[in-house]
């Protein structure tokens, strides 16, 4: 699959984020073992599901 030429420039213009070692470790630790959703996140998901119809 090829990138959409109309949108690919948008992502490349954002640049690159480089994480220092402690931030890198924290970022991937959360990906490996995500925390439980908070009540606020659960409420946001419920609002989203009421408003958005998946196709």
C-alpha positions in Angstrom: 0.0 0.0 0.0 1.3 3.4 -0.9 1.0 6.6 1.2 -1.6 9.1 0.1 0.5 11.9 -1.6 -2.0 14.5 -0.3 -1.3 13.6 3.3 2.2 12.3 3.4 3.7 15.9 3.5 1.7 16.6 6.7 3.5 13.9 8.6 7.0 14.6 7.3 6.6 18.3 8.3 6.1 17.3 11.9 9.7 16.3 12.2 11.1 13.6 14.3 10.8 13.1 18.1 13.9 11.7 19.8 13.5 10.4 23.3 16.2 10.4 25.9 16.8 7.0 27.5 14.6 7.6 30.6 11.7 8.8 28.4 12.3 5.9 26.0 12.1 3.4 28.8 8.9 4.9 30.3 7.2 5.1 26.9 7.8 1.5 26.1 7.0 0.3 29.6 3.5 1.8 29.3 3.1 0.1 25.9 4.1 -3.2 27.3 2.0 -3.0 30.4 -0.7 -0.3 30.1 -2.5 1.0 33.2 -6.1 0.3 33.8 -8.5 2.8 32.3 -9.6 5.6 34.6 -13.2 6.5 35.2 -12.7 9.6 33.1 -11.4 7.5 30.2 -14.2 5.1 30.5 -16.7 7.9 30.4 -15.0 9.4 27.3 -15.2 6.1 25.5 -18.9 5.7 26.4 -19.6 9.2 25.0 -17.7 8.4 21.9 -19.6 5.2 21.3 -22.9 7.0 21.7 -21.9 9.7 19.1 -20.0 7.7 16.5 -21.4 5.0 14.4 -18.8 2.5 13.2 -19.1 1.2 9.7 
